[in-house]
């Protein structure tokens, strides 16, 4: 019995133990399966750097995925979405904080049964040495500034030159123009 109690104590204090980061969170729900409000302190890092030691300046200058190295347990958290309704990444919002210690507020998806571990939807960010929260919603504004010739109606991805180039080269299905033509003829 003592052994079981000791194992329970060790597991309860290890990073493997489920932790509750909801205290003080003001995150808005997305009604996603396994979502939990989560507010915590972390260092903004280049994820590839954190995993491999390959560390260019400025977290890769926008060419790499940005992560959050959680302060309380050194767990690398993957912030894959910002606060916008479009499912755009959080890297644009986090890159200005590269190497900084921040506090974030958002939603954590964590369910080992479905393979979701430490997936984060960041809604607000602030430096630990500052007091102003910044809403994590700059992706579409940043995209529009980088693509001034892609203005118009409809969602950004219908006007994105990179998306258009992929469709032109590989078709809508990504399987080639011939497969697209056969599919369209068969279905429409």
PyMOL commands that set and color helices and strands:
alter all, ss='L'
color gray80, all
select helices_A, chain A and resi 2-13+47-52+57-60+91-95+112-114+139-146+148-150+156-159+161-170+177-187
alter helices_A, ss='H'
color red, helices_A
select strands_A, chain A and resi 35-46+66-70+76-81+101-111+116-127+134-135
alter strands_A, ss='S'
color yellow, strands_A
deselect
rebuild
show_as cartoon
